Amino acid sequence: MSRHSHRPTGTQSSDHATASSSLLSDIGLIGLSDLEPIILAALATEEPLLLIGPHGTGKSLLLTRIAEALGLAFRHYNSSLLNFDDLVGFPMPNKNGTLEYMKTPASIWGAEAVIFDEISRCRPDIQNKLFPIIHERRAQGILLDGLRYRWAAMNPPMSEDDDEGYLGSEPLDPALTDRFAFVVNMPSWDRYNEAEQLAIILADDSAVTVSSAAKLRTAVASTDAALQSIKESIGDAVAVYVRTLVALLARAGVSLSPRRAGMLRRSVLAVHAAALTLNADASPANSALLAVRNGLPQIAEGRTVSETKLLGAHREAWRLAGVKPGDPLRAILTTADPVDRVRLAVAASKLSKGDFSSIISDAISLLAPGAREAAIVHLFETGAVGRLNAAVAEQSAQIYADVATPLEFSETVHARSPKFLIWKRIKDILSRLNPNDPRARLSANALAACYAKKQFDAPEDANTAFDAWTEADGRLSGGAA
């Protein structure tokens, strides 16, 4: 099984009794119906498309069959063997004293589509030369007038935390990956049902029929025609969705560039236009999820994205896309810093108990020792604890009790032991506090509570917690900007 096979390619189930007919199956590609909105969107928008999957999953076949069905003049290059002369031909001086390229049947001049197979095995110097072709449709600074489609394929790359990638398949440069609007996971063998597996085994190399080619061309044209009305009807909401999604994914450790954010908005709209072409009842939320699943660049860079985190971010972002612009909930949930989320949530008195409790619980789980205690104190000092549901309120009350009153405990520790050194550091910190300052007493209790709960492994942890308390308490209580 491919290491990427856990990530669904779409929202429809492929667990059906027969290998059903579809646009792609009609041109010889079995079991890829879930990917059809993505493929149609890529064809209608003419945005770069990258296919990733194990060997034998039909990456090259899919691209060549599409090119044949659309009647495109295309070039198929094995990037692992590619020299730049293979692309542009040999430079020769002309009578004007400038250079022109001697065209060959394999050179890129005149191509309407190019397929860069095995792009992850390409030499770095050649990969750099592919960059302007994919991004700008230019070779050696010369505009490739007829070039419409830039496609590529690769095996899953090797990574440090995954040994199921392909030896020799290197992670793509992030700057190059970020030029592919669609980054598609091809399904592996175990993703197909029995009927589809049999259909693949029995498939032949028959040419694409005239009727199947016409059907594909019509679907591409219909998607293109529908795109403008889709932009007008849900374009603004999708922009809010993407902005929120990018913020939520960043909180989950998945960073995306501003360029990718713009790409995702365009992709969501195009995928929904394609989905409606295929099914008039298509859901925009499902189209958005499909576009995002097949629009994140991390897979090509040898990094994985948690399906749970992705699905959670999508659902929350889609919900917030329908929230009124002035509603504070969107601003709170898209704020990266958990201390700021607590501050904003406490100030937003009209949040529902469920939303408020969820925001506070999530923020507390992310806060480090010291900052966590400061956030709990803020909840009680402002009276906001009364807005929490019972479970979160009880958790908060247990922490607050340790901070609000001096903690009494005794423990025998050996001199020079780690715990002795940690306690010695805490005493040193406490000795510098003003005993008449109520905030100082709270910080002292917070440090003692963290120590008693064995949250410090080294003396430096006590300093870190004290600094976290001071910084968070200042921001929440108004003592710092």
MOVEN-V132245 format. One record per backbone hydrogen bond with DSSP energy under -0.5 kcal/mol. NH is the residue of the N-H (numbers start at 0). CO is the residue of the C=O. If there is no record, write none. Layout:
NH_CO / NH_CO
This chain:
4_1 / 6_3 / 7_5 / 15_13 / 19_17 / 25_21 / 26_22 / 26_23 / 27_24 / 28_23 / 29_27 / 31_28 / 34_31 / 35_32 / 37_34 / 38_34 / 39_35 / 40_36 / 41_37 / 42_38 / 43_39 / 44_40 / 45_41 / 46_41 / 48_149 / 49_181 / 50_151 / 51_183 / 52_153 / 56_53 / 61_57 / 62_58 / 63_59 / 64_60 / 65_61 / 66_62 / 67_63 / 68_64 / 69_65 / 70_67 / 71_66 / 73_71 / 74_112 / 76_74 / 76_114 / 78_76 / 78_116 / 80_77 / 81_78 / 85_82 / 86_82 / 86_83 / 87_83 / 88_84 / 89_101 / 91_99 / 93_97 / 96_93 / 99_91 / 101_89 / 102_100 / 106_103 / 107_86 / 110_107 / 111_72 / 112_72 / 113_148 / 114_74 / 115_113 / 115_150 / 116_76 / 116_114 / 118_115 / 118_152 / 120_117 / 121_118 / 122_78 / 126_122 / 127_123 / 128_124 / 129_125 / 130_126 / 131_127 / 132_128 / 133_129 / 134_130 / 135_131 / 136_131 / 136_132 / 137_131 / 138_141 / 141_138 / 143_136 / 144_142 / 146_143 / 147_111 / 148_111 / 150_113 / 150_148 / 151_48 / 152_115 / 153_50 / 157_165 / 157_168 / 158_161 / 161_158 / 165_155 / 168_165 / 169_119 / 169_167 / 171_299 / 175_172 / 176_172 / 177_173 / 178_175 / 179_176 / 180_47 / 180_178 / 181_47 / 182_180 / 182_293 / 183_49 / 183_181 / 185_51 / 185_183 / 190_187 / 191_188 / 196_192 / 197_193 / 198_194 / 199_195 / 200_196 / 201_197 / 202_198 / 212_208 / 213_209 / 214_210 / 215_211 / 216_212 / 217_213 / 218_214 / 219_215 / 220_216 / 221_217 / 222_218 / 223_219 / 224_220 / 225_221 / 226_222 / 227_223 / 229_225 / 230_226 / 231_227 / 232_228 / 233_229 / 234_230 / 237_233 / 238_234 / 239_235 / 240_236 / 241_237 / 242_238 / 243_239 / 244_240 / 245_241 / 246_242 / 247_243 / 248_244 / 249_245 / 250_246 / 251_247 / 252_249 / 253_248 / 254_252 / 260_256 / 261_257 / 262_258 / 263_259 / 264_260 / 265_261 / 266_262 / 267_263 / 268_264 / 269_265 / 270_266 / 271_267 / 272_268 / 273_269 / 274_270 / 275_271 / 276_272 / 277_273 / 278_274 / 281_278 / 286_282 / 287_283 / 288_284 / 289_285 / 290_286 / 291_287 / 292_288 / 293_289 / 294_291 / 295_291 / 299_296 / 300_296 / 300_297 / 301_298 / 302_297 / 309_305 / 310_306 / 311_307 / 312_308 / 313_309 / 314_310 / 315_311 / 316_312 / 317_313 / 318_314 / 319_315 / 320_316 / 321_317 / 321_318 / 322_319 / 326_323 / 329_326 / 330_326 / 331_327 / 332_328 / 333_329 / 334_331 / 340_336 / 341_337 / 342_338 / 343_339 / 344_340 / 345_341 / 346_342 / 347_343 / 348_346 / 350_347 / 355_351 / 356_352 / 357_353 / 358_354 / 359_355 / 360_356 / 361_357 / 362_358 / 363_359 / 364_360 / 365_361 / 365_362 / 366_362 / 370_368 / 371_367 / 373_369 / 374_370 / 375_371 / 376_372 / 377_373 / 378_374 / 379_375 / 380_376 / 381_377 / 382_378 / 382_379 / 383_378 / 384_378 / 385_382 / 386_383 / 387_384 / 392_388 / 393_389 / 394_390 / 395_391 / 396_392 / 397_393 / 398_394 / 399_395 / 400_396 / 401_397 / 402_398 / 402_399 / 403_399 / 404_400 / 408_406 / 412_410 / 416_413 / 420_416 / 421_417 / 422_418 / 423_419 / 424_420 / 425_421 / 426_422 / 427_423 / 428_424 / 429_425 / 430_426 / 431_427 / 431_428 / 432_429 / 434_432 / 436_433 / 437_435 / 440_436 / 441_437 / 442_438 / 443_439 / 444_440 / 445_441 / 446_442 / 447_443 / 448_444 / 449_445 / 450_446 / 451_447 / 452_448 / 453_450 / 454_449 / 460_457 / 461_457 / 461_458 / 462_458 / 463_459 / 464_460 / 465_461 / 466_462 / 467_463 / 468_464 / 469_465 / 470_466 / 471_467 / 472_468 / 473_469 / 474_470 / 475_471 / 476_472 / 477_473 / 478_473 / 479_473
